Amino acid sequence: EIEQIFNALISLIINNLTKQISELFQLLIRITYKFYIVSWRAR
């Protein structure tokens, strides 16, 4: 019983982490893309 709860908690935490990491990654890509465009226009 306790093991099932523990496994459920772990899977929940892992899912949440992967979601946050993917969102952070997308944000980083957007920032890099905008920075690249701005620097390219500045030339």
CNS distance restraints for C-alpha pairs under 8 A (distance, minus, plus):
assign (resid   1 and name CA) (resid   5 and name CA) 6.54 0.50 0.50
assign (resid   2 and name CA) (resid   6 and name CA) 6.12 0.50 0.50
assign (resid   3 and name CA) (resid   7 and name CA) 6.10 0.50 0.50
assign (resid   4 and name CA) (resid   8 and name CA) 6.11 0.50 0.50
assign (resid   5 and name CA) (resid   9 and name CA) 6.15 0.50 0.50
assign (resid   6 and name CA) (resid  10 and name CA) 6.20 0.50 0.50
assign (resid   7 and name CA) (resid  11 and name CA) 6.16 0.50 0.50
assign (resid   8 and name CA) (resid  12 and name CA) 6.10 0.50 0.50
assign (resid   9 and name CA) (resid  13 and name CA) 6.16 0.50 0.50
assign (resid  10 and name CA) (resid  14 and name CA) 6.11 0.50 0.50
assign (resid  11 and name CA) (resid  15 and name CA) 6.06 0.50 0.50
assign (resid  12 and name CA) (resid  16 and name CA) 6.15 0.50 0.50
assign (resid  13 and name CA) (resid  17 and name CA) 6.07 0.50 0.50
assign (resid  14 and name CA) (resid  18 and name CA) 6.13 0.50 0.50
assign (resid  15 and name CA) (resid  19 and name CA) 6.16 0.50 0.50
assign (resid  16 and name CA) (resid  20 and name CA) 6.19 0.50 0.50
assign (resid  17 and name CA) (resid  21 and name CA) 5.99 0.50 0.50
assign (resid  18 and name CA) (resid  22 and name CA) 6.06 0.50 0.50
assign (resid  19 and name CA) (resid  23 and name CA) 6.24 0.50 0.50
assign (resid  20 and name CA) (resid  24 and name CA) 6.08 0.50 0.50
assign (resid  21 and name CA) (resid  25 and name CA) 6.04 0.50 0.50
assign (resid  22 and name CA) (resid  26 and name CA) 6.19 0.50 0.50
assign (resid  23 and name CA) (resid  27 and name CA) 6.21 0.50 0.50
assign (resid  24 and name CA) (resid  28 and name CA) 6.18 0.50 0.50
assign (resid  25 and name CA) (resid  29 and name CA) 6.19 0.50 0.50
assign (resid  26 and name CA) (resid  30 and name CA) 6.19 0.50 0.50
assign (resid  27 and name CA) (resid  31 and name CA) 6.21 0.50 0.50
assign (resid  28 and name CA) (resid  32 and name CA) 6.07 0.50 0.50
assign (resid  29 and name CA) (resid  33 and name CA) 5.98 0.50 0.50
assign (resid  30 and name CA) (resid  34 and name CA) 6.14 0.50 0.50
assign (resid  31 and name CA) (resid  35 and name CA) 6.07 0.50 0.50
assign (resid  32 and name CA) (resid  36 and name CA) 6.02 0.50 0.50
assign (resid  33 and name CA) (resid  37 and name CA) 6.25 0.50 0.50
assign (resid  34 and name CA) (resid  38 and name CA) 6.16 0.50 0.50
assign (resid  35 and name CA) (resid  39 and name CA) 6.09 0.50 0.50
assign (resid  36 and name CA) (resid  40 and name CA) 5.97 0.50 0.50
assign (resid  37 and name CA) (resid  41 and name CA) 6.14 0.50 0.50
assign (resid  38 and name CA) (resid  42 and name CA) 6.21 0.50 0.50
assign (resid  39 and name CA) (resid  43 and name CA) 6.74 0.50 0.50
